[in-house]
Amino acid sequence: MLSVAEELVGRGHRVRWYTGAAFRESVRRSGARFEPMRAAYDFSGMTREQAFPHHAGLTGLNGMTTGFREIFLDPAPDQMADLLDLVEVEPPDVLVTDETIFGAGFAREHLGLRQVWVSTSVYLFSSRDTAPFGLGLFPSTAPWARVRNAALRLAAHHVVLRGLRRHGDRIRSRVGLAPMRKGPFENVVHPPDLYLMSTVPSFEYPLGDMLPQTRFVGPLQSATVPDGDLPPWWDELDGRRPVVHLTQGTVANDWRRLLAPGLEALAEEDVTVIATTGADPEDLDLGPLPGNARLCRFVPHAHLLPRTDVMVTNGGYGGVNSALSHGVPLVVAAATEEKHEVGQRVAWSGAGIHLRKRRLSRHDIRDAVRRVLSEPSFVRRAGELRAEYRDHGGRSEAVDRIEELVSGGPSTGPSAPRRSGGSETEKP
């Protein structure tokens, strides 16, 4: 989102950014005006376990559904209240949000505003060519697969995910909106007027019924590389041996799931391991580090990925796309949220391996890394994806599409009267 805000501001648009307090300074540096969360629960800067302690240890379907309900659905009414207050002060020409700020979708539906989604994960909507979201199955257009998909959707809607679907109906009722006759994940808000996918077509399943307002714009990367000195061990990344970037992510970062077994798995390998924690490393009980490992909270991908040979990750969408945009193949060990879907796309695209086990052993991680480093097909496919990413304009292309929508593209959303701020001569 930072890259889109920077580009909008750079073109002279007025941007008000509603987000958590932990991002206040980043917002201000972008040139946008920071608007804090007031009624809504602000868990910015926290790990999932800090913000929702009872989520600790949740994985698989239970981890995904509990996270979706409590992280994304439950805060939405308060988000809507905050946004309605902001809109009353200065009506916007367009809402530009990620796809999980459902409060923005509610505000849009009440007021008839245009909305753009900037993707933070894989394509969200169901298709006849795929199984229900969250199952992590490959797509297929074969007749038997479409029958399978329809049967699985029926089971998901009415049995497996029935509680989540009903919870979405209750949330909509709470904010004065009628229920939507759709399945779980899709019965909360209407599709946006423009859906910007921050990836390339070859990393997303080819769906015959994808929303026509979907546009692939490539990686959305900030023009600003974080300041600060590089770590003292930086000169060790001199190409003499492979570099493995081991990352646990910034939200779903239970270090016991991937970080600890990953360090153990690679301790005897002839590689340099750069492990990033997301949380303060001093808060983690990792014990003595292997001699070939270096640990820190964060290293800018713009610096690290050009020197990386393989990335081992929990499947965060942004990190995966960043790696592929640099031609880095992946080992994905997903556990929570929608990350199994991300991992399956890595495997489907041929750019890496998805480890689907609930509990990983050091042998699982070690063998996967060895395979990615030794089999040329993974590096070759990641390189092909890198070339495709370079053919897209990223932040510039994204804002081109937003400007096209605001300047007169048709709305595909709810048909309430549209409220607009600014005159024809003003930037939105």
ZIHU-V649091 format. One line per field, one symbol per residue. burial: b if it has 24 or more other ideal C-beta (glycine too) atoms within 12 Angstrom, else e. Layout:
burial: ???
//
This chain:
burial: bbbbbbbbbeeebebbbbbbeebeebbeebbbebbebeebeebbeebbbebbeebeebbbbbbbbbbbbbbbbbbbbbbbbbbbebbeeebbbbbbbbbbbbbbbbbbbbbbbbbbbbbbbbbbbbbbbbbbbbbbbbbeeeeeeeeebeebbeebbeebbeebbebbbebbeebebeebebbbbbbbbbbbbbbbbbbbebbbbebeebbebbbbbbbbbbeeeeeeeeeebeeebeeeebbbbbbbbbbbbbbebbbbbbbbbbbebebbbbbbbbbebeebebeebbebbbbbbbbbbebbbebbbbbbbbbbbbbbbbbbbbbbbbbbbbbbbbbbbbbbbbbbbbbbbbbbbeebebebbbebbbebbeeeebbebbeebbebbeebbbbbbbbbbbbebbeeeebebbeeebeebeeeeeeb
//
